Amino acid sequence: MRPIVAVRPIACAALAVAACTPMQWVKPEATPQQLSQDAAQCQQEAWREARFRAWLYRPIGPTIMQDAQGRRFFVWPASPFGDPFSDQLMEEARLASFCMRSKGYELVPAETIQPSAPNAPAGRP
């Protein structure tokens, strides 16, 4: 049982380091200006769609409940009328990622990107 206890901190540290890796969208033939325009367009479209779904699926707000010790907490209703993706910000990020991938971009760690000249297409991972 001792070796398992020693593995947990190492696994947690490895997960924390991997979570801090900066990521960047890359498309071989895209210029940095095109990348910023596509990212802004995808972000706007994702925001608009997530806002629309929030108004459409959330007619019922959260309810305040109490646990056995009397502490209060929020509960969102789970029903066919609730938002299937639950959180507007998570849905917005998912939609923006889908939009960028549909335009041919790939999300890669920033250290694997090769630098390019100022007016040349973006680097290839």
C-alpha positions as CSV (number, residue, x, y, z in Angstrom):
1,M,0.0,0.0,0.0
2,R,3.0,2.3,0.5
3,P,4.0,2.6,-3.1
4,I,0.6,3.8,-4.2
5,V,0.7,6.6,-1.7
6,A,4.1,7.7,-3.1
7,V,2.7,7.7,-6.7
8,R,-0.1,10.1,-6.0
9,P,2.0,13.2,-5.4
10,I,4.0,12.5,-8.5
11,A,0.9,12.0,-10.6
12,C,-0.6,15.2,-9.3
13,A,2.6,17.1,-10.0
14,A,2.7,15.7,-13.6
15,L,-0.9,16.6,-14.1
16,A,-0.4,20.2,-12.9
17,V,2.6,20.7,-15.1
18,A,0.8,19.3,-18.1
19,A,-2.2,21.6,-17.4
20,C,0.0,24.7,-17.5
21,T,1.2,24.0,-21.1
22,P,0.3,27.0,-23.3
23,M,-1.7,26.0,-26.4
24,Q,-2.0,27.9,-29.7
25,W,-4.1,27.5,-32.8
26,V,-2.0,26.6,-35.9
27,K,-2.9,26.3,-39.6
28,P,0.0,25.8,-42.0
29,E,-1.1,28.3,-44.7
30,A,-2.6,30.9,-42.4
31,T,-1.0,34.3,-41.7
32,P,-1.1,35.7,-38.1
33,Q,-3.6,38.3,-39.3
34,Q,-5.9,35.6,-40.7
35,L,-5.5,33.6,-37.4
36,S,-6.6,36.6,-35.3
37,Q,-9.5,37.4,-37.6
38,D,-10.7,33.7,-37.6
39,A,-10.3,33.5,-33.8
40,A,-12.3,36.7,-33.3
41,Q,-15.1,35.6,-35.7
42,C,-15.3,32.1,-34.0
43,Q,-15.4,33.7,-30.6
44,Q,-18.2,36.1,-31.6
45,E,-20.3,33.3,-33.2
46,A,-19.7,31.0,-30.2
47,W,-20.8,33.8,-27.8
48,R,-23.9,34.6,-29.8
49,E,-24.9,30.9,-30.0
50,A,-24.2,30.2,-26.3
51,R,-26.3,33.3,-25.3
52,F,-29.2,32.2,-27.5
53,R,-29.1,28.7,-26.0
54,A,-29.0,30.2,-22.5
55,W,-32.2,32.2,-23.1
56,L,-33.8,29.2,-24.9
57,Y,-33.1,26.4,-22.4
58,R,-33.1,28.2,-19.0
59,P,-36.6,29.3,-18.3
60,I,-36.3,28.0,-14.7
61,G,-33.6,29.5,-12.5
62,P,-31.6,27.8,-9.7
63,T,-33.3,27.0,-6.4
64,I,-31.8,27.5,-3.0
65,M,-31.7,24.3,-0.9
66,Q,-30.5,23.4,2.6
67,D,-28.5,20.4,3.6
68,A,-28.8,18.5,6.9
69,Q,-26.6,21.0,8.7
70,G,-28.6,24.0,7.5
71,R,-26.0,25.3,4.9
72,R,-27.6,26.8,1.8
73,F,-26.6,25.9,-1.7
74,F,-27.9,26.4,-5.3
75,V,-29.5,23.6,-7.3
76,W,-30.2,23.9,-11.0
77,P,-33.2,21.9,-12.1
78,A,-32.4,18.8,-14.2
79,S,-35.2,18.3,-16.7
80,P,-35.9,18.1,-20.4
81,F,-36.2,21.9,-20.2
82,G,-32.7,22.4,-18.7
83,D,-29.6,23.2,-20.8
84,P,-28.0,19.9,-21.8
85,F,-24.5,21.4,-21.7
86,S,-25.2,23.1,-18.3
87,D,-22.8,26.0,-18.4
88,Q,-22.9,28.9,-20.9
89,L,-19.1,29.6,-20.6
90,M,-18.2,25.9,-21.2
91,E,-20.6,25.8,-24.2
92,E,-19.1,29.0,-25.6
93,A,-15.5,27.5,-25.4
94,R,-16.7,24.2,-27.0
95,L,-18.4,26.1,-29.9
96,A,-15.3,28.3,-30.5
97,S,-13.1,25.3,-30.5
98,F,-15.4,23.5,-33.0
99,C,-15.4,26.6,-35.2
100,M,-11.6,26.9,-35.3
101,R,-11.3,23.1,-36.0
102,S,-13.8,23.4,-38.8
103,K,-11.7,26.1,-40.4
104,G,-8.7,23.8,-40.5
105,Y,-6.9,25.0,-37.4
106,E,-5.2,22.6,-34.9
107,L,-4.6,23.3,-31.2
108,V,-1.0,22.4,-30.4
109,P,1.4,23.2,-27.5
110,A,3.1,26.6,-28.1
111,E,6.6,25.2,-27.7
112,T,6.3,22.9,-30.8
113,I,5.6,25.8,-33.1
114,Q,8.4,26.9,-35.4
115,P,8.9,30.7,-35.7
116,S,8.3,32.2,-39.1
117,A,9.2,35.5,-40.8
118,P,6.9,38.5,-40.1
119,N,5.0,38.3,-43.4
120,A,5.3,34.6,-43.9
121,P,2.5,32.0,-43.2
122,A,2.4,30.8,-39.6
123,G,4.8,28.1,-38.5
124,R,4.1,24.4,-38.8
125,P,4.1,22.2,-35.6
